[in-house]
């Protein structure tokens, strides 16, 4: 866990214990909101999709996606700190 005082900024977790064998590593981005359920409704209202409904963990989480119209995505470059994606419509 990376924090600034009491504010949690980032975390890293080994998910191999609950993911099926062969699932590759990935990064997820989380945004803090005051009301997760209201944010979920707003995502749908603005044309996004709720991939996984809200669930209670140490924080209340939802998994959402927005259709951006991309037909393909690939990793174009990788450094220890960045991944550059090439997106095509």
ABEGO torsion letter per residue (X at the ends): XBBBEABBABBBBBAAAABBBGBBBBBBBBBBBABAAAAAAAAAAAGBBBABBBBBBABBBBBBBBBAGBABBBBABBBAABBBBBBBX
